Amino acid sequence: MINVAIDGPAGAGKSTIAKAAAKELGFIYVDTGALYRAVAYNAVKNGVIDDEQGIISMLDDTKVELKYVEGVQSVYLNGEDVSGFIRTPEISMGASKVSAIPQVREFLLNLQREIAKTNNVIMDGRDIATVVLPDAEVKIFLFASPECRAERRYKELVEKGENVSFDDVLKDVNQRDYQDSHREIAPLKPSEESIMADTSELTLQESIDLIVNTIKERI
Ligand code: C5P
């Protein structure tokens, strides 16, 4: 199986780029952020999002699964498809919070490794090259400036009809970057072998071409 790890900060375009690249290469695109989001969604639902012990206990009654239909991923929480509920700013911040808890990361680790063992995957996350798939054939660290990323996320949210301000989105991006890169466990950082890809000045299509070519050169 061929495993491609794509890590990077929120809003670098990872999911859109990785999804398109996976389609072109005939690989499965695995969005691991959705797993942390599903756990966060459960924590919010159970009123324990600010209670670390509560989140850890909740894991005993939490079942997270990923399913793929024609390459499209859905995430299931205790048998229910929650894919439509996990993209709000509240759940984004919650995902960043739960993902700093070692027990949560451990809880989701095998699920990610199992998918990569049995499929050609492009897996997108924060610690895929460093922790989840250290033997991945290709490791890419995709990034862009915080302002660029906030701009993209802002447009996305406005298109969805969310009532947000650019400054708030930028603040969220910076806060999540800080949380994700300063946590003790699996902090966001490139692995030593990662190929660095800066998409700040690239169009979406140029970014996709860059990633597809980078992968093709190495497999
Ligand atoms: O990628 P996405 O923005 O959906 O991820 C939501 C949050 O989940 C991130 O801010 C990060 O804190 C966490 N995450 C992680 N490790 C991953 C994927 C996501 O810690 N592999």
Residues whose N, C-alpha, C, O or C-beta is under 5 A from the ligand:
A	BS01	C5P	A10 T32 G33 A34 Y36 S92 A95 S96 S99 D124 G125 R126 D127 R176 D180
